[in-house]
Amino acid sequence: MAKVFFGKIVHSKSFQELELIPDGYLAVKDGKIVSVGSKAEFESLAEKDSYEQTTLSESQFLLPGFIDCHIHAPQAPNIGLGLDKDLLGWLKSYTFPLEAQYKDVDFAKQVYSAVVRDTLASGTTCACYFATIYNDSNKVLTDEIVRQGQRAFVGKVSSNRLCPDDYIECGTKESVRDNVQFIEYVLEKNLDRVKPIITPRFAITCDMELLKKLGELAERYNLNIQSHISENLGEVITVKEFYPDSKNYSDVYDEAKLLTQRCVMAHGVHLEDEELEVLSKRGTSIAHCPCSNTNLGSGLCDVKRLLAANVKVGLGTDVSGGNRIAIYDVMRAALDVSHHLNMMKKQDVKGTGRMPGDSKANVEYVPLDYKQVIYLATLGGAEAMAIGDKVGNFTPGKDFDALLIDVSVYPTNRYQLPAVLTQDKTPEELLLELVQKFVYVGDDRNILKVFVAGQQVK
């Protein structure tokens, strides 16, 4: 079916460029974007009469779907719990006991149905899920994603040490066997939008033998990879103790051949300069998780530093270390963290609170802005997940993963501006104000429709 949308269109062409089309069109056929441009340009399309037409209201605009580069689906029931603890204490007290419950397939069905529903409702058209060590419940998550029409990566978690006795794999051989079973379960479905992803929990809970075997599986099946890196200072110290022959945290994964162009590592808060060079060289990405990093006191990740080192960056909710399941909340948290870093850097030069660093660089530091976090939530996430050729913006040829946003409804319409404040503004300026309203105030109530590969899923 061919469809065309008339109205306001917003998408990122790069980290620095947010394209605004105040009076545009976007044509979709068989789930793919055919063309996009000004409304006047639509009249020159040879097949214009074959398109089913939808006209957006003045308060609406199209935005690419959000990409959650790091979310733990089984942890959703724990949202809001244990956030008074640090990472390792939170894992022991809350996370491991909950994930052990997913032996119960009925419990998994109940939770996963709600997780996929809620992520889609909040605009997440693509999610990169950590699941559990249990394949029966991992299959439930996969099937639920397919049923509801989301795009996703699903990872069977691998961990063969330092986990509770009731939530640990027996050994490397068993872990590899179970990984192969799950990988082939998903691949045999021949799904275009749902893929398995190699998922070592992190270096502390996997020995080098297992990490290397997982690297071999990723190469054999040509799969994406996800894990955690340098989230917490205590974790970084523990990794050094467990891997004394490795130069640093990144070197552990690199030795196992897990750092690839299709690898996304969550957090990256405490990476050394040498590690950034390796990640850039390997093409490995970082999922920035500001909600979780703040909640668990892990640290302030400097996204601008990562990008300056040519490391790709997307956003992750990191449920349930993150206390929000929606990427728009993560966008705001990313802005907060970036501004906090900026204030701290300026204090190094002019204030009483001191922060180590180069004074000149601190003075010249510029925090993220709302246009740039749109990139991180969409095209940046797609590039981080190595699917930037398929989704992330409205480039013709890509799948139509999109959100129909309306700022005329609550909460963005809570207070109305007098018309006199908008009468002298250009169409581009007015559109930017709609975008700002959504980025800083909006929620799922402002997301009227969600499309994945042209299919309406909300």
C-alpha positions as CSV (number, residue, x, y, z in Angstrom):
1,M,0.0,0.0,0.0
2,A,1.2,3.5,-0.8
3,K,0.6,6.4,1.6
4,V,1.6,10.0,1.7
5,F,1.7,12.3,4.7
6,F,1.4,16.0,4.3
7,G,2.5,18.4,7.0
8,K,5.5,19.1,9.2
9,I,8.5,16.7,9.1
10,V,11.5,16.7,11.4
11,H,14.6,14.4,11.2
12,S,18.3,14.3,11.8
13,K,20.7,14.2,8.8
14,S,23.7,14.2,11.2
15,F,24.7,15.0,14.7
16,Q,24.9,18.7,13.8
17,E,22.0,18.9,11.3
18,L,18.3,18.7,12.1
19,E,16.3,19.1,9.0
20,L,12.9,20.9,9.3
21,I,10.3,20.7,6.6
22,P,7.4,23.0,7.7
23,D,5.1,22.2,4.8
24,G,6.2,18.9,3.4
25,Y,5.3,15.5,2.2
26,L,6.6,12.0,2.9
27,A,5.6,9.2,0.6
28,V,5.7,5.5,1.7
29,K,5.2,2.4,-0.3
30,D,5.5,-1.2,0.9
31,G,6.8,0.1,4.2
32,K,9.7,2.0,2.7
33,I,10.2,5.7,2.2
34,V,9.9,6.6,-1.4
35,S,10.5,10.3,-1.3
36,V,10.3,13.3,1.0
37,G,10.3,17.0,0.3
38,S,8.2,20.2,0.1
39,K,4.5,19.7,-0.5
40,A,4.9,21.5,-3.9
41,E,7.4,18.8,-5.0
42,F,4.8,16.1,-4.5
43,E,2.8,17.3,-7.5
44,S,5.6,16.2,-9.8
45,L,5.5,12.6,-8.7
46,A,4.4,10.3,-11.5
47,E,2.3,8.1,-9.3
48,K,0.9,10.8,-7.0
49,D,-2.7,9.7,-7.5
50,S,-2.1,6.2,-6.2
51,Y,-1.2,7.3,-2.7
52,E,-3.6,7.3,0.2
53,Q,-3.3,10.8,1.7
54,T,-3.1,11.8,5.4
55,T,-2.9,15.5,6.3
56,L,-1.4,16.5,9.6
57,S,-2.8,19.3,11.7
58,E,-0.9,22.4,12.5
59,S,0.1,21.0,15.9
60,Q,1.4,17.7,14.5
61,F,4.7,16.6,13.0
62,L,6.4,13.4,11.9
63,L,9.6,12.3,13.8
64,P,11.7,9.1,13.2
65,G,11.0,6.3,15.7
66,F,13.1,6.1,18.8
67,I,15.8,3.5,19.2
68,D,16.6,2.1,22.7
69,C,20.1,0.8,22.5
70,H,20.1,-0.8,25.9
71,I,17.1,-2.2,27.9
72,H,16.7,-5.2,30.2
73,A,13.2,-6.5,29.5
74,P,13.0,-8.8,32.5
75,Q,13.8,-6.0,34.9
76,A,10.7,-3.9,34.2
77,P,8.9,-5.0,37.3
78,N,11.8,-3.6,39.4
79,I,11.5,-0.1,37.9
80,G,11.9,2.3,40.9
81,L,13.4,-0.2,43.3
82,G,16.9,-0.5,44.7
83,L,18.0,2.9,43.4
84,D,19.5,3.8,46.8
85,K,22.2,1.2,46.1
86,D,25.3,1.1,43.9
87,L,25.5,-1.1,40.9
88,L,26.8,-4.3,42.5
89,G,24.5,-4.0,45.5
90,W,21.5,-3.4,43.3
91,L,22.4,-6.5,41.2
92,K,22.6,-8.7,44.2
93,S,19.6,-7.4,46.1
94,Y,17.1,-6.8,43.3
95,T,18.1,-7.7,39.8
96,F,19.4,-11.3,40.1
97,P,16.4,-12.5,42.3
98,L,13.9,-11.0,39.8
99,E,15.6,-12.4,36.7
100,A,15.7,-15.9,38.3
101,Q,11.9,-15.8,38.3
102,Y,11.8,-16.1,34.5
103,K,12.1,-19.9,34.7
104,D,8.3,-19.4,34.9
105,V,7.1,-19.0,31.3
106,D,3.7,-17.8,32.4
107,F,5.3,-15.0,34.4
108,A,7.5,-14.2,31.4
109,K,4.4,-13.9,29.1
110,Q,2.7,-11.5,31.5
111,V,5.7,-9.2,31.8
112,Y,7.0,-9.3,28.3
113,S,3.6,-8.5,26.8
114,A,3.5,-5.3,28.8
115,V,7.1,-4.4,28.2
116,V,6.8,-4.5,24.4
117,R,3.4,-2.7,24.6
118,D,4.8,0.1,26.8
119,T,8.0,0.6,24.8
120,L,6.0,0.9,21.6
121,A,3.5,3.2,23.2
122,S,6.3,5.5,24.2
123,G,7.8,5.6,20.7
124,T,10.5,2.9,20.8
125,T,10.3,1.4,17.3
126,C,13.5,-0.5,17.8
127,A,14.8,-2.0,21.1
128,C,18.0,-3.8,22.0
129,Y,16.9,-6.2,24.7
130,F,18.8,-8.1,27.3
131,A,16.7,-11.1,28.2
132,T,17.7,-13.8,30.7
133,I,19.7,-17.1,30.8
134,Y,16.5,-19.1,30.2
135,N,15.7,-19.9,26.6
136,D,12.0,-20.8,27.1
137,S,11.3,-17.2,28.4
138,N,13.7,-15.7,25.8
139,K,11.5,-17.3,23.1
140,V,8.5,-15.8,24.7
141,L,10.0,-12.3,24.5
142,T,11.0,-12.9,20.8
143,D,7.5,-14.1,19.9
144,E,5.9,-11.2,21.7
145,I,8.0,-8.7,19.8
146,V,7.0,-10.3,16.5
147,R,3.3,-10.3,17.5
148,Q,3.3,-6.6,18.4
149,G,5.4,-5.6,15.4
150,Q,8.4,-4.0,17.0
151,R,11.9,-4.0,15.5
152,A,14.4,-5.5,18.0
153,F,17.5,-7.3,18.9
154,V,17.1,-10.0,21.6
155,G,20.0,-11.3,23.6
156,K,20.2,-14.5,25.6
157,V,22.3,-13.5,28.6
158,S,25.5,-15.4,29.2
159,S,27.1,-15.5,32.7
160,N,29.1,-18.4,34.2
161,R,30.4,-17.0,37.4
162,L,29.7,-14.6,40.3
163,C,26.0,-14.9,40.0
164,P,23.6,-16.5,42.6
165,D,23.5,-20.3,42.6
166,D,19.9,-20.2,41.3
167,Y,20.7,-17.9,38.4
168,I,24.0,-19.0,36.8
169,E,24.9,-21.1,33.8
170,C,26.6,-24.4,34.6
171,G,29.7,-23.8,32.4
172,T,31.0,-22.6,29.1
173,K,29.9,-25.6,27.2
174,E,26.3,-25.3,28.4
175,S,26.2,-21.6,27.7
176,V,27.4,-22.0,24.2
177,R,24.9,-24.8,23.6
178,D,22.0,-22.7,24.9
179,N,23.2,-19.7,22.9
180,V,23.2,-21.7,19.7
181,Q,19.7,-23.0,20.4
182,F,18.4,-19.5,20.9
183,I,20.2,-18.0,17.9
184,E,18.9,-20.7,15.6
185,Y,15.4,-20.4,17.0
186,V,15.3,-16.8,16.0
187,L,17.2,-17.2,12.7
188,E,14.9,-20.0,11.6
189,K,12.0,-17.7,11.7
190,N,13.7,-15.7,8.9
191,L,12.6,-12.4,10.4
192,D,13.6,-9.1,8.8
193,R,13.2,-6.9,11.9
194,V,14.0,-9.2,14.9
195,K,17.5,-10.6,15.3
196,P,19.4,-12.4,18.0
197,I,22.4,-10.6,19.6
198,I,25.3,-12.0,21.5
199,T,25.0,-10.9,25.1
200,P,27.7,-11.6,27.7
201,R,26.4,-9.9,30.8
202,F,29.7,-8.2,31.5
203,A,33.3,-9.2,32.1
204,I,32.9,-9.8,35.8
205,T,30.3,-12.6,35.3
206,C,32.0,-14.2,32.3
207,D,35.4,-15.8,32.3
208,M,37.7,-15.4,29.3
209,E,36.9,-18.8,27.9
210,L,33.2,-17.9,27.7
211,L,33.9,-14.5,26.3
212,K,36.1,-15.9,23.5
213,K,33.4,-18.6,22.6
214,L,30.8,-15.8,22.4
215,G,33.1,-13.9,20.1
216,E,33.4,-17.0,17.9
217,L,29.6,-17.3,17.8
218,A,29.2,-13.7,16.8
219,E,31.6,-14.3,13.9
220,R,30.0,-17.6,12.9
221,Y,26.5,-16.3,12.7
222,N,27.4,-12.7,11.7
223,L,25.6,-11.2,14.7
224,N,25.5,-8.0,16.7
225,I,27.0,-8.0,20.2
226,Q,26.0,-6.1,23.4
227,S,27.4,-5.9,26.9
228,H,28.4,-3.4,29.6
229,I,31.6,-1.5,30.0
230,S,33.0,1.0,32.5
231,E,29.7,1.7,34.2
232,N,30.9,2.0,37.8
233,L,34.3,2.7,39.4
234,G,34.0,-0.3,41.6
235,E,33.2,-2.5,38.6
236,V,36.3,-1.2,36.7
237,I,38.5,-2.0,39.7
238,T,37.0,-5.5,40.0
239,V,37.6,-6.1,36.2
240,K,41.3,-5.2,36.7
241,E,41.5,-7.7,39.6
242,F,39.9,-10.5,37.5
243,Y,41.9,-9.8,34.4
244,P,45.3,-8.6,35.6
245,D,47.0,-9.3,32.2
246,S,44.6,-7.0,30.4
247,K,45.6,-3.4,29.9
248,N,42.1,-2.1,30.7
249,Y,38.4,-3.0,30.6
250,S,38.1,-2.6,26.8
251,D,41.1,-4.9,26.3
252,V,39.3,-7.8,28.0
253,Y,36.6,-7.6,25.3
254,D,39.0,-6.9,22.6
255,E,41.0,-10.1,23.4
256,A,37.8,-12.0,23.0
257,K,37.1,-10.4,19.6
258,L,33.9,-8.9,20.9
259,L,34.7,-5.3,19.9
260,T,33.4,-5.1,16.4
261,Q,31.5,-2.6,14.1
262,R,28.3,-4.4,15.2
263,C,29.0,-4.1,19.0
264,V,27.2,-1.7,21.4
265,M,28.5,-1.4,24.9
266,A,26.3,0.2,27.6
267,H,27.6,3.1,29.7
268,G,31.3,3.8,29.0
269,V,31.3,6.4,31.8
270,H,34.9,5.8,32.9
271,L,36.7,4.9,29.7
272,E,40.4,5.9,29.4
273,D,41.6,7.8,26.3
274,E,43.4,4.7,25.2
275,E,40.2,2.8,25.3
276,L,38.4,5.4,23.2
277,E,41.0,5.0,20.6
278,V,40.4,1.2,20.5
279,L,36.6,1.6,20.4
280,S,36.9,4.1,17.5
281,K,39.3,1.8,15.6
282,R,37.0,-1.2,16.0
283,G,33.8,0.7,15.2
284,T,32.3,-0.2,18.6
285,S,29.5,2.0,19.9
286,I,28.3,3.2,23.3
287,A,24.8,3.2,24.6
288,H,24.5,6.3,26.8
289,C,22.3,5.5,29.8
290,P,22.1,8.8,31.8
291,C,19.1,7.8,33.9
292,S,20.7,4.6,35.2
293,N,24.1,6.3,35.6
294,T,22.6,8.9,37.8
295,N,20.2,6.6,39.8
296,L,23.0,4.2,40.8
297,G,25.6,6.9,41.3
298,S,27.8,5.5,38.6
299,G,29.0,8.7,37.1
300,L,28.5,11.4,34.5
301,C,29.2,10.2,31.0
302,D,30.6,12.9,28.7
303,V,29.0,12.2,25.4
304,K,30.8,15.0,23.7
305,R,34.1,13.4,24.6
306,L,33.0,10.1,23.1
307,L,31.8,11.7,19.9
308,A,35.0,13.8,19.7
309,A,36.9,10.5,19.8
310,N,34.9,9.2,16.8
311,V,32.9,6.7,18.9
312,K,29.3,6.3,17.9
313,V,26.7,7.0,20.6
314,G,23.0,6.1,21.0
315,L,20.7,6.2,24.0
316,G,19.5,3.5,26.3
317,T,16.8,3.4,29.0
318,D,18.7,0.7,30.9
319,V,15.6,-0.5,32.7
320,S,15.6,-1.0,35.6
321,G,18.7,0.8,36.6
322,G,17.0,3.4,34.6
323,N,13.7,4.4,36.1
324,R,12.0,5.3,32.9
325,I,11.0,3.0,30.0
326,A,10.7,5.8,27.4
327,I,13.5,7.3,25.4
328,Y,12.1,10.8,25.6
329,D,12.9,10.7,29.3
330,V,16.4,9.6,28.5
331,M,16.8,12.5,26.1
332,R,16.0,14.9,28.9
333,A,18.4,13.1,31.2
334,A,21.1,13.3,28.6
335,L,20.6,17.0,28.4
336,D,20.7,17.3,32.2
337,V,23.9,15.3,32.5
338,S,25.6,17.3,29.7
339,H,24.6,20.6,31.4
340,H,25.8,19.4,34.8
341,L,29.2,18.5,33.2
342,N,29.3,21.9,31.6
343,M,28.6,23.7,34.9
344,M,31.3,21.6,36.7
345,K,33.8,22.4,34.0
346,K,33.1,26.1,34.2
347,Q,33.5,25.9,38.0
348,D,37.0,24.6,37.5
349,V,37.9,27.9,36.1
350,K,35.7,30.5,37.8
351,G,34.0,28.7,40.7
352,T,34.9,27.2,44.1
353,G,34.0,23.7,43.1
354,R,37.0,22.2,41.4
355,M,37.0,19.6,38.6
356,P,40.3,18.4,37.1
357,G,40.8,19.1,33.5
358,D,42.3,21.4,31.0
359,S,41.1,24.9,31.8
360,K,40.9,26.1,28.2
361,A,38.9,23.0,27.2
362,N,36.6,23.5,30.1
363,V,35.9,27.1,29.2
364,E,35.2,26.2,25.6
365,Y,33.0,23.2,26.4
366,V,29.5,23.3,24.9
367,P,26.8,20.9,26.3
368,L,24.4,18.9,24.2
369,D,21.3,20.7,22.9
370,Y,17.8,19.4,22.2
371,K,18.4,19.0,18.5
372,Q,21.4,16.8,19.2
373,V,19.6,14.5,21.6
374,I,17.0,13.9,18.8
375,Y,19.9,12.6,16.7
376,L,21.1,10.4,19.6
377,A,17.6,9.0,20.0
378,T,17.1,8.3,16.3
379,L,19.8,8.3,13.7
380,G,22.6,8.1,16.3
381,G,20.9,5.0,17.8
382,A,20.5,3.4,14.4
383,E,24.2,3.9,13.6
384,A,25.2,2.6,17.0
385,M,23.2,-0.6,16.3
386,A,24.7,-0.8,12.8
387,I,21.2,-0.4,11.2
388,G,21.7,3.2,10.0
389,D,21.2,2.0,6.4
390,K,17.7,0.8,7.3
391,V,16.2,3.3,9.8
392,G,17.0,6.4,11.8
393,N,15.8,9.2,9.6
394,F,13.6,9.8,6.6
395,T,16.1,9.1,3.9
396,P,14.4,7.5,0.8
397,G,15.0,3.8,0.7
398,K,14.8,3.4,4.5
399,D,12.0,1.7,6.3
400,F,9.3,4.0,7.6
401,D,9.8,3.8,11.3
402,A,8.1,6.9,12.6
403,L,6.1,8.7,15.2
404,L,3.2,11.1,14.7
405,I,3.6,13.7,17.4
406,D,0.8,16.1,18.5
407,V,1.6,18.9,20.9
408,S,-2.0,20.2,21.2
409,V,-2.8,17.6,23.8
410,Y,-1.7,17.3,27.5
411,P,1.0,17.7,28.8
412,T,2.5,19.9,26.1
413,N,-0.7,22.0,25.8
414,R,-1.0,22.8,29.5
415,Y,-0.3,26.5,29.0
416,Q,-1.0,28.1,25.7
417,L,1.1,31.0,24.2
418,P,-0.8,34.1,23.2
419,A,-1.0,34.3,19.4
420,V,0.9,37.6,19.5
421,L,4.1,35.7,20.5
422,T,4.0,33.6,17.3
423,Q,2.8,35.9,14.6
424,D,6.2,37.2,13.5
425,K,8.0,33.9,13.4
426,T,9.0,31.9,10.4
427,P,7.5,28.5,9.7
428,E,10.8,26.9,10.7
429,E,10.9,28.8,14.0
430,L,7.4,27.7,14.8
431,L,8.1,24.1,14.0
432,L,11.2,24.2,16.2
433,E,9.0,25.4,19.1
434,L,6.7,22.4,18.6
435,V,9.8,20.2,18.7
436,Q,11.1,21.9,21.8
437,K,7.7,21.4,23.6
438,F,7.8,17.7,22.9
439,V,11.5,17.1,23.8
440,Y,11.2,18.9,27.1
441,V,7.6,18.2,28.2
442,G,6.0,15.5,26.0
443,D,5.2,11.9,26.8
444,D,3.3,9.0,25.3
445,R,0.1,11.0,25.2
446,N,1.7,13.2,22.6
447,I,2.6,10.2,20.4
448,L,-0.6,9.6,18.6
449,K,0.6,6.9,16.1
450,V,3.7,4.7,15.8
451,F,4.8,3.0,12.6
452,V,7.4,0.2,12.1
453,A,8.3,-0.5,8.5
454,G,5.1,1.3,7.5
455,Q,2.8,-0.8,9.8
456,Q,0.9,1.1,12.4
457,V,1.6,-0.5,15.8
458,K,0.0,2.1,18.0
